[in-house]
Amino acid sequence: MAQAHTQDANVYFVPHSSRWPFLGSIALFVTMVGFGGWLNDSSWGKLTFFIGLAAMAGVLFGWFGDVIRESVHGRYNRQVDISFRMGMVWFIFSEVMFFAAFFGALFYTRQYVLPWLGGAGDGMATNNLLWQGFANAWPTNGPGDVGGQFQTIPAWGLPLLNTLILLTSGATVTAAHHALKAGHRKSLLVWLGATVLLGCVFLFFQAEEYIHAYSELNLTLGSGIYGSTFFMLTGFHGLHVTLGTLMLAIIWFRCLKGHFDSDNHFAFEAVAWYWHFVDVVWLGLFLFVYVV
């Protein structure tokens, strides 16, 4: 179990100078340079991108390792715990704004752009001169039939199954949290392990959905405004599920090593908050992307 806090409750822990921010900035720079080169078909771009990505993974491993060691050595008091909680709240808020931008683009396109291009209101001149015959209908690949004709993914197939999977995972991570607070370590590991497994199953089915969309439905990132908003929203959500599943797996190993007790387990709570956020975003996606 984690050692008892030995820091003076009135003294805020300030760590020694760290090399990780400097190394992390270099890794990010290399990653983005490589990504830019890859997009421009440079021979060195792809390799540089993965070198930067590997370097960034190493930085995060070392950095979080230092934080974990500081935590289990009892160097964090209540003031530090409050700072961590405030930081996580603001981080999740920034993620809310991130997804709000993409949902906003979807809403703006459907409620304003398509009716205008279709001739509603003062858009009649645009419809007659530029896109005569363009119909205000959703889903659409936009004026000019960008990317060719495509089919959409039915909401009541894999999307519904993935919704049930994520809702179940929200229940299992909550059960794990209750087990942690009650001191039931075996139940904690079972429920948290089930959450990790459900996250992996969700990602598997999303990959199946993408393969089906590209190979059989001609629904791609290039399928006009529908394809771009569909893959941007579901793709970034899938990235967040991937990160959340990875974080849950790390927390599972930390629980196995006894890093948390019923009173001191903020890292677990932070990942649980993040996972519930991912669940809520998916409910919005299911409703506004697949159903409506």
C-alpha positions in Angstrom: 0.0 0.0 0.0 1.1 3.6 -0.4 3.1 5.0 2.4 1.4 7.5 4.7 1.9 11.1 3.9 4.9 12.5 5.8 5.0 16.0 4.3 4.0 18.9 6.5 0.4 19.7 5.6 1.2 23.4 5.4 4.1 22.9 3.0 3.4 22.6 -0.7 5.7 20.0 -2.3 7.9 21.6 -5.0 9.9 19.0 -7.0 13.5 19.5 -8.1 14.2 20.8 -11.6 13.2 18.2 -14.2 14.6 17.4 -17.7 11.4 16.0 -18.9 9.7 19.2 -20.2 12.8 20.0 -22.3 13.0 16.5 -23.7 9.3 16.5 -24.3 9.4 19.6 -26.4 12.2 18.2 -28.5 10.2 14.9 -29.0 7.1 16.8 -30.0 9.1 19.0 -32.4 10.6 15.9 -34.1 7.1 14.2 -34.2 5.5 17.2 -35.9 8.4 17.8 -38.4 8.2 14.1 -39.3 4.4 14.3 -39.7 4.7 17.3 -42.0 7.3 15.5 -44.1 5.1 12.4 -44.3 2.1 14.5 -45.5 4.4 16.0 -48.2 5.7 12.5 -49.3 9.2 13.2 -48.1 11.3 10.0 -47.9 12.4 10.8 -44.3 8.9 11.9 -43.0 7.4 8.6 -41.9 10.5 7.4 -40.1 11.1 10.7 -38.4 7.5 10.8 -37.2 7.7 7.4 -35.5 11.1 8.3 -34.0 9.5 11.4 -32.5 6.5 9.4 -31.3 8.7 6.8 -29.6 10.8 9.5 -28.0 7.6 11.1 -26.7 6.4 7.8 -25.3 9.7 7.4 -23.5 9.4 11.0 -22.0 5.9 10.3 -20.7 7.0 6.9 -19.2 9.9 8.6 -17.4 7.9 11.7 -16.4 5.0 9.8 -15.0 7.4 7.4 -13.3 8.8 10.3 -11.3 5.3 11.5 -10.3 4.4 8.0 -9.2 7.5 7.6 -7.1 6.8 11.0 -5.5 3.3 9.9 -4.7 4.1 6.5 -3.2 6.9 8.1 -1.1 4.3 10.3 0.6 5.5 13.7 -0.7 2.0 14.9 -1.8 -0.2 16.6 0.9 -3.7 17.8 0.6 -2.7 21.1 -1.1 -1.0 19.1 -3.9 -4.0 16.8 -4.2 -6.3 19.9 -4.6 -4.0 21.2 -7.3 -4.1 17.9 -9.1 -7.9 17.9 -9.0 -8.1 21.4 -10.3 -5.7 20.6 -13.1 -7.7 17.5 -14.2 -10.9 19.5 -14.1 -9.4 22.2 -16.4 -8.0 19.5 -18.7 -11.4 17.8 -19.1 -12.9 21.3 -19.7 -10.4 21.8 -22.5 -11.4 18.5 -24.0 -15.1 19.5 -23.8 -14.2 22.6 -25.8 -12.2 20.5 -28.3 -15.2 18.3 -29.1 -17.6 21.3 -28.9 -15.7 22.7 -31.9 -16.4 19.6 -34.0 -20.0 19.3 -32.9 -20.3 23.0 -33.7 -19.0 22.4 -37.2 -21.6 19.6 -37.6 -24.4 21.8 -36.3 -23.4 24.8 -38.4 -23.2 22.7 -41.6 -26.6 21.1 -41.1 -28.6 24.0 -39.8 -27.1 26.9 -41.8 -24.8 26.0 -44.6 -26.9 23.3 -46.3 -30.2 25.2 -46.2 -28.4 28.3 -47.7 -26.7 26.3 -50.5 -30.1 24.7 -51.1 -31.6 28.1 -51.8 -33.3 28.9 -48.5 -33.4 32.5 -47.5 -30.9 34.7 -49.3 -29.2 31.6 -50.7 -31.4 31.4 -53.7 -28.9 33.3 -55.9 -26.1 31.0 -54.8 -28.2 28.0 -55.6 -29.1 29.3 -59.0 -25.7 30.5 -60.1 -23.3 28.1 -58.5 -25.1 24.9 -57.3 -28.3 24.7 -59.2 -30.2 21.6 -58.3 -28.3 21.1 -55.0 -30.7 19.6 -52.5 -30.7 20.5 -48.8 -30.5 16.9 -47.5 -28.4 15.1 -44.9 -26.2 13.1 -45.2 -24.5 14.9 -48.1 -21.0 15.0 -49.6 -21.5 18.7 -50.5 -22.0 20.5 -53.8 -20.2 18.8 -56.6 -20.6 15.3 -55.2 -17.2 15.4 -53.5 -15.7 11.9 -53.1 -18.5 10.2 -55.0 -21.7 8.5 -53.7 -21.5 6.7 -50.3 -23.7 4.8 -47.8 -24.0 5.6 -44.1 -23.5 3.2 -41.2 -26.8 2.1 -39.6 -27.1 3.4 -36.1 -28.7 0.2 -34.8 -25.8 -2.1 -35.7 -22.2 -1.7 -34.4 -22.8 1.9 -33.2 -25.5 0.7 -30.8 -23.4 -2.3 -29.7 -20.5 0.1 -29.0 -22.8 2.4 -27.0 -23.8 -0.5 -24.8 -20.2 -1.5 -24.4 -19.2 2.0 -23.3 -22.2 2.4 -20.9 -21.3 -1.0 -19.4 -17.6 0.1 -19.0 -18.8 3.2 -17.1 -20.6 1.0 -14.7 -17.6 -1.3 -14.2 -15.2 1.5 -13.5 -17.7 2.9 -11.0 -17.9 -0.6 -9.3 -14.1 -0.7 -9.2 -14.0 2.7 -7.5 -16.4 1.6 -4.8 -14.3 -1.6 -4.3 -11.2 0.6 -3.9 -12.9 2.8 -1.3 -14.2 -0.3 0.5 -10.7 -1.9 0.5 -11.8 -4.9 -1.6 -8.7 -5.4 -3.7 -9.8 -8.5 -5.6 -13.0 -6.9 -6.7 -11.2 -3.8 -7.6 -8.9 -5.7 -10.0 -11.7 -7.7 -11.5 -13.9 -4.6 -12.2 -11.1 -2.5 -13.4 -9.8 -5.3 -15.6 -13.3 -5.7 -17.1 -13.2 -1.9 -17.9 -9.9 -2.3 -19.8 -11.3 -5.3 -21.7 -14.4 -3.4 -22.7 -12.4 -0.5 -23.9 -10.4 -2.9 -26.1 -13.6 -4.5 -27.4 -14.9 -1.0 -28.3 -11.8 -0.2 -30.3 -11.9 -3.5 -32.1 -15.5 -2.9 -33.2 -14.7 0.6 -34.3 -11.8 -0.7 -36.4 -14.3 -3.2 -38.0 -16.7 -0.3 -38.7 -14.0 1.8 -40.4 -12.9 -1.1 -42.5 -16.5 -1.7 -43.6 -17.0 2.0 -44.3 -13.9 2.2 -46.5 -14.1 -1.1 -48.3 -17.9 -1.5 -48.9 -19.7 1.8 -48.3 -17.2 4.2 -50.0 -17.5 6.3 -46.9 -14.1 7.9 -46.4 -12.5 11.0 -45.0 -12.8 12.4 -48.5 -16.6 11.9 -48.8 -17.4 15.6 -48.6 -18.6 17.3 -45.5 -20.3 14.2 -44.1 -17.2 12.0 -44.4 -14.9 14.7 -42.9 -17.2 15.4 -39.9 -17.9 11.7 -39.3 -14.3 10.6 -39.2 -13.1 13.6 -37.3 -15.6 13.2 -34.6 -15.5 9.4 -34.3 -11.8 9.2 -35.0 -10.8 11.7 -32.3 -13.2 9.9 -29.9 -11.5 6.6 -30.8 -8.1 8.2 -30.0 -9.5 9.3 -26.6 -10.8 5.8 -25.9 -7.3 4.4 -26.8 -5.6 6.8 -24.4 -8.2 6.1 -21.7 -7.8 2.3 -22.1 -4.1 2.7 -21.8 -4.4 4.8 -18.7 -6.8 2.4 -17.1 -4.4 -0.5 -17.8 -1.6 1.4 -16.1 -3.9 2.1 -13.1 -4.7 -1.6 -13.0 -1.0 -2.4 -12.6 -0.7 0.3 -10.0 -3.6 -1.2 -8.1 -2.0 -4.6 -8.3 1.2 -3.2 -6.8 -0.8 -1.6 -4.0 -0.2 2.1 -4.8 -3.6 3.2 -3.6 -5.7 3.0 -0.5 -9.3 4.0 0.4 -8.3 7.7 1.1 -5.4 8.4 -1.3 -6.2 7.4 -4.9 -6.5 10.5 -7.0 -4.8 8.9 -10.0 -7.6 6.3 -10.1 -10.2 9.0 -9.8 -8.7 11.2 -12.5 -8.7 8.3 -15.0 -12.3 7.4 -14.0 -13.4 11.1 -14.6 -11.7 10.9 -18.0 -13.4 7.6 -18.9 -16.9 9.0 -17.9 -16.2 12.0 -20.1 -15.4 9.7 -23.0 -18.7 7.9 -22.4 -20.7 11.1 -22.5 -19.0 12.3 -25.7 -19.9 9.0 -27.3 -23.6 9.4 -26.4 -23.6 12.7 -28.2 -21.9 11.1 -31.2 -24.3 8.2 -31.3 -27.3 10.6 -31.2 -26.1 13.4 -33.6 -23.9 11.5 -36.0 -25.5 8.1 -36.3 -29.2 8.5 -35.3 -30.3 12.1 -36.2 
